[in-house]
Amino acid sequence: MTTTPENPTEFFNTTAELVIAGRKIRLEMLIPAGPTRLAELLPLFRYLTDSFVDFSVENARAQGLEVSCRKGCGACCRQLVPISGIEARRLRDMVEEMPEPRKSTILARFEAARRRLEQAGLLEKLREPRQCRAEELIPFGMDYFHQRIACPFLEEESCSIHAERPLACREYLVVTPAEHCAEPTVESVRGVELVLRTARTIRGLEAERSVHATPWVPMILAVEWADAHPDETPLQPGPEWVREVFSRLTGRTIPEPPP
């Protein structure tokens, strides 16, 4: 267990090993010991996502596939990106912390996107994702994509917040030719097959444990959603959150460690 003068919170240094498709993945994690909100574990969720994505990319390469995503190719940054509430609040806070005039520039992009979505008749459904049935998600996502609304953080066709990008963005890598992404179809664009899906797991966990109970938040509405929905997820010890996350990821019950 460790602490620092800057952060007196106690943390557990924990190692987890998973065997996936006959291969072992080792994870080194720093977990807060005491009462914790889910949002405080976002750095850990990013680490897990990046680890599982790297593992998945290695699997793809073993099959003779190569990721075609490159810096400067921002087609996917015009897609409908589902994020969790904790990510929406983090993006809102990050924008609030930006110096001027950058803060105003980013907020203006969010507002311009909102107006275009309203004009296209997509805004109200985006504000109520529970109204969108599973079979409607792909066609609705294509309607959104055809608006060609760039992510407010996209600059020179690259992500300007790469270290802070959402879990869903971290998981989205393709192994088909990059030029297909400009006009994607289910047949023409193939993503890396993920061994575990952290983004979906965290969205589901938060939806069940938060009073807001939204299945996902559109990234393009992150600021307005976060302003209207304060964090009301429960406090519980960090290790309990992590056990619950791994149980959901793996579909197995993770036992409590011995005292």
Secondary structure, DSSP 8 states (H G I E B T S, - for coil): -B--SS----EEEEEEEEEETTEEEEEEEEEE-SEE-GGGGHHHHHHHHHHHHHHHHHHHHHTT------TT--GGGGS--EE-HHHHHHHHHHHHTS-TTHHHHHHHHHHHHHHHHHHTT-HHHHH-GGGS-GGGHHHHHHHHHTT----TTEETTEETTGGG--HHHHH--B-S-GGGGGS--TTT--B---SS-HHHHHHHHHHHHSSS--S-EEGGGHHHHHHH-------EEHHHHHHHHHHHHHTS-------
